[in-house]
């Protein structure tokens, strides 16, 4: 509903990122190489022999991976979901560590900007100082202890509020024929990522080796050029003649 009372149809896309494991947004050091590999990979697939599909792959990958600028809010995070397993030896303690890591990354300054996520990823940017936080207790129904899971969830709910907590139960069925709902999505999303990172790594190593070679060459003594002594045929200019015919650097 807009301010004038008119109903508006809006599409909302929710983007979840595991910033501590698989990374989030790529800096400009590695992004061009990743985009190059993504388009190259798509162009070799028989079903993607179309420039429009190549352009779409580039556009989608760029919008997914690019690092936002300081004044850009497209890729700033609104919420952080903390997930712990009920089977941990100290689940509540692990949750406290995760919360402290996120708080340090967001509020700890430049020294802690990269405390989360792989080195090739840009530090996450947050939309507000006090973002929404949600807490999930993961319980494996097949192998986990349900009583312990309920106790952990009760402690987490008491500490952070029941409205912001949820127990997620997995492996509730043993049907081996269930399809993997994430395989196709993940294959498409991470297509070309590893090869792009490897390409960027090689470029950085080559650049570093080239810089070291130039630095080494600059420390070598320059060759000496012998200077001949003036003879009778060498013209000699007096101060007055030089002043009358000044020279200018070209």
C-alpha positions as CSV (number, residue, x, y, z in Angstrom):
1,X,0.0,0.0,0.0
2,X,1.5,3.3,-1.1
3,X,1.0,6.7,0.8
4,X,-2.1,7.4,-1.5
5,X,-3.8,4.2,-0.4
6,X,-3.2,2.4,-3.7
7,X,-2.3,-1.3,-3.7
8,X,1.1,-1.9,-5.3
9,X,2.5,-5.2,-6.5
10,X,6.1,-5.5,-5.5
11,X,8.6,-8.3,-6.0
12,X,10.9,-8.8,-3.1
13,X,14.0,-11.0,-3.6
14,X,15.7,-12.3,-0.5
15,X,19.4,-13.1,-0.8
16,X,21.1,-15.3,1.8
17,X,24.9,-15.4,2.1
18,X,27.1,-17.5,4.3
19,X,29.7,-14.8,4.8
20,X,31.9,-16.9,7.1
21,X,32.2,-20.0,4.8
22,X,31.5,-19.6,1.1
23,X,32.1,-15.9,1.0
24,X,29.9,-13.0,-0.1
25,X,30.9,-10.1,-2.4
26,X,34.1,-10.0,-4.6
27,X,36.5,-7.1,-4.7
28,X,37.7,-5.6,-8.0
29,X,41.0,-7.6,-7.6
30,X,39.3,-10.9,-8.4
31,X,35.8,-9.9,-9.9
32,X,37.0,-9.4,-13.6
33,X,38.6,-12.8,-13.7
34,X,35.6,-14.5,-12.2
35,X,33.2,-12.8,-14.7
36,X,35.5,-13.8,-17.6
37,X,35.5,-17.5,-16.5
38,X,31.7,-17.5,-15.9
39,X,31.0,-16.2,-19.5
40,X,33.7,-18.6,-20.9
41,X,32.1,-21.6,-19.1
42,X,28.6,-20.7,-20.3
43,X,29.8,-20.2,-23.9
44,X,31.1,-23.8,-24.0
45,X,27.8,-25.4,-23.1
46,X,25.7,-26.6,-26.1
47,X,22.4,-25.3,-24.6
48,X,23.8,-21.8,-24.1
49,X,25.0,-20.9,-27.7
50,X,23.4,-17.5,-27.7
51,X,24.8,-14.0,-27.1
52,X,21.7,-13.1,-25.2
53,X,22.4,-15.9,-22.7
54,X,26.0,-14.9,-22.4
55,X,24.9,-11.3,-21.6
56,X,22.4,-12.6,-19.1
57,X,25.1,-14.7,-17.4
58,X,27.4,-11.7,-17.2
59,X,24.7,-9.4,-15.9
60,X,23.4,-11.9,-13.3
61,X,26.8,-12.8,-12.1
62,X,27.9,-9.2,-11.9
63,X,24.9,-8.1,-9.9
64,X,25.4,-11.1,-7.6
65,X,29.1,-10.8,-6.9
66,X,30.1,-7.1,-7.2
67,X,31.2,-5.2,-4.2
68,X,29.1,-2.1,-3.4
69,X,30.7,1.3,-3.0
70,X,30.5,3.3,0.1
71,X,27.4,5.2,-1.1
72,X,25.7,2.1,-2.7
73,X,22.9,0.3,-0.8
74,X,22.1,-2.5,-3.3
75,X,24.3,-5.1,-1.6
76,X,24.2,-3.9,2.0
77,X,22.8,-6.4,4.5
78,X,19.7,-5.8,6.5
79,X,19.7,-8.9,8.8
80,X,22.0,-11.5,10.1
81,X,20.9,-15.1,10.8
82,X,23.0,-17.0,13.4
83,X,22.7,-20.8,13.0
84,X,24.1,-23.3,15.5
85,X,23.8,-27.1,15.8
86,X,22.1,-28.5,18.9
87,X,24.7,-31.3,18.7
88,X,27.6,-28.9,19.6
89,X,29.3,-29.5,22.9
90,X,28.5,-26.0,24.0
91,X,25.8,-24.7,21.6
92,X,25.1,-21.5,23.5
93,X,28.8,-20.7,23.7
94,X,29.2,-21.2,20.0
95,X,26.3,-18.9,19.4
96,X,27.9,-16.2,21.6
97,X,31.1,-16.5,19.5
98,X,29.2,-16.0,16.3
99,X,27.5,-13.0,17.6
100,X,30.8,-11.5,18.8
101,X,32.4,-12.1,15.5
102,X,29.6,-10.3,13.6
103,X,29.6,-7.4,16.1
104,X,33.4,-7.1,15.7
105,X,33.2,-7.1,12.0
106,X,30.5,-4.5,11.9
107,X,31.6,-2.1,14.7
108,X,35.3,-2.9,15.2
109,X,36.7,-0.6,12.6
110,X,39.2,-1.1,9.8
111,X,41.4,-3.6,11.7
112,X,38.5,-6.1,12.0
113,X,36.9,-5.4,8.6
114,X,38.0,-8.8,7.3
115,X,37.4,-10.9,10.4
116,X,34.7,-12.8,8.6
117,X,34.8,-14.4,5.2
118,X,37.6,-15.5,2.9
119,X,40.5,-13.2,1.9
120,X,39.3,-12.7,-1.7
121,X,35.9,-11.4,-0.5
122,X,35.0,-7.8,0.3
123,X,34.0,-7.1,3.9
124,X,30.2,-7.1,4.3
125,X,28.5,-3.7,4.5
126,X,25.5,-3.3,6.8
127,X,22.5,-1.1,6.2
128,X,22.0,0.0,9.8
129,X,24.0,0.0,13.0
130,X,21.4,-2.1,14.8
131,X,20.4,-4.7,12.2
132,X,17.8,-7.4,12.6
133,X,19.2,-10.5,14.2
134,X,17.6,-14.0,14.0
135,X,18.7,-17.2,15.8
136,X,18.2,-20.7,14.5
137,X,18.9,-23.9,16.3
138,X,19.5,-26.8,13.9
139,X,18.3,-30.2,15.0
140,X,19.1,-33.5,13.2
141,X,16.0,-35.6,13.8
142,X,17.8,-38.8,12.6
143,X,21.0,-38.6,14.7
144,X,20.4,-35.8,17.2
145,X,19.2,-35.8,20.8
146,X,15.8,-34.2,20.8
147,X,15.8,-33.5,24.5
148,X,19.1,-31.7,24.3
149,X,17.8,-29.8,21.3
150,X,14.7,-28.6,23.2
151,X,16.9,-27.5,26.1
152,X,19.2,-25.5,23.8
153,X,16.3,-23.9,22.1
154,X,14.7,-22.9,25.4
155,X,18.0,-21.2,26.5
156,X,18.4,-19.4,23.2
157,X,14.7,-18.2,23.3
158,X,15.1,-17.0,26.9
159,X,18.2,-15.0,26.0
160,X,17.1,-13.5,22.7
161,X,13.3,-13.7,22.6
162,X,11.0,-16.3,21.2
163,X,10.0,-14.1,18.3
164,X,13.6,-14.0,17.0
165,X,14.3,-17.7,17.4
166,X,13.4,-20.9,15.5
167,X,14.3,-24.6,15.7
168,X,14.9,-26.1,12.3
169,X,14.5,-29.8,12.1
170,X,16.3,-31.7,9.3
171,X,16.4,-35.4,8.1
172,X,12.8,-36.0,9.3
173,X,12.4,-38.6,6.5
174,X,14.7,-41.4,5.3
175,X,13.4,-41.5,1.7
176,X,16.6,-42.0,-0.4
177,X,14.8,-41.0,-3.6
178,X,14.3,-37.4,-2.6
179,X,15.9,-35.0,-5.2
180,X,18.4,-32.5,-4.1
181,X,16.6,-29.2,-4.5
182,X,19.8,-27.1,-4.2
183,X,22.1,-28.9,-6.6
184,X,21.1,-27.1,-9.8
185,X,20.9,-23.7,-8.2
186,X,24.3,-24.0,-6.6
187,X,25.9,-25.3,-9.8
188,X,24.6,-22.3,-11.7
189,X,25.4,-19.8,-9.0
190,X,29.0,-20.9,-8.4
191,X,29.8,-21.7,-12.1
192,X,33.2,-20.3,-13.0
193,X,33.9,-19.1,-9.4
194,X,36.8,-21.4,-8.6
195,X,38.5,-21.1,-12.0
196,X,38.1,-17.3,-11.9
197,X,39.7,-17.1,-8.4
198,X,42.6,-19.3,-9.7
199,X,43.0,-17.0,-12.7
200,X,43.1,-13.9,-10.4
201,X,45.6,-15.6,-8.2
202,X,47.9,-16.3,-11.1
203,X,47.6,-12.7,-12.3
204,X,48.6,-11.4,-8.8
205,X,51.6,-13.8,-8.7
206,X,52.7,-12.7,-12.1
207,X,52.3,-9.0,-11.2
208,X,54.2,-9.6,-7.9
209,X,57.0,-11.4,-9.7
210,X,57.3,-8.6,-12.3
211,X,57.4,-6.0,-9.6
212,X,60.2,-7.9,-7.8
213,X,62.1,-8.2,-11.1
214,X,61.9,-4.4,-11.7
215,X,63.0,-3.7,-8.1
216,X,66.0,-6.0,-8.6
217,X,67.0,-4.3,-11.8
218,X,66.9,-0.9,-10.2
219,X,69.4,-1.9,-7.6
220,X,72.0,-3.0,-10.1
221,X,74.8,-0.5,-10.9
222,X,74.4,1.3,-14.2
223,X,77.1,0.7,-16.9
224,X,79.8,3.3,-17.1
225,X,80.2,5.2,-20.3
226,X,83.8,6.4,-21.0
227,X,84.1,10.2,-21.5
228,X,86.7,11.4,-24.0
229,X,88.9,14.3,-23.1
230,X,88.6,17.5,-25.1
231,X,91.0,17.9,-28.0
232,X,91.9,20.7,-30.2
233,X,88.9,20.0,-32.5
234,X,86.4,20.2,-29.6
235,X,84.6,23.5,-29.6
236,X,84.9,25.5,-26.4
237,X,82.3,28.1,-25.6
238,X,82.9,31.0,-23.3
239,X,80.4,32.3,-20.8
240,X,79.5,35.1,-23.0
241,X,78.9,32.9,-26.1
242,X,76.8,30.5,-24.0
243,X,74.7,33.3,-22.7
244,X,74.3,34.6,-26.2
245,X,73.0,31.2,-27.4
246,X,71.1,29.6,-24.5
247,X,69.9,26.0,-24.7
248,X,66.5,24.8,-23.6
249,X,65.6,21.3,-22.6
250,X,63.5,19.4,-25.1
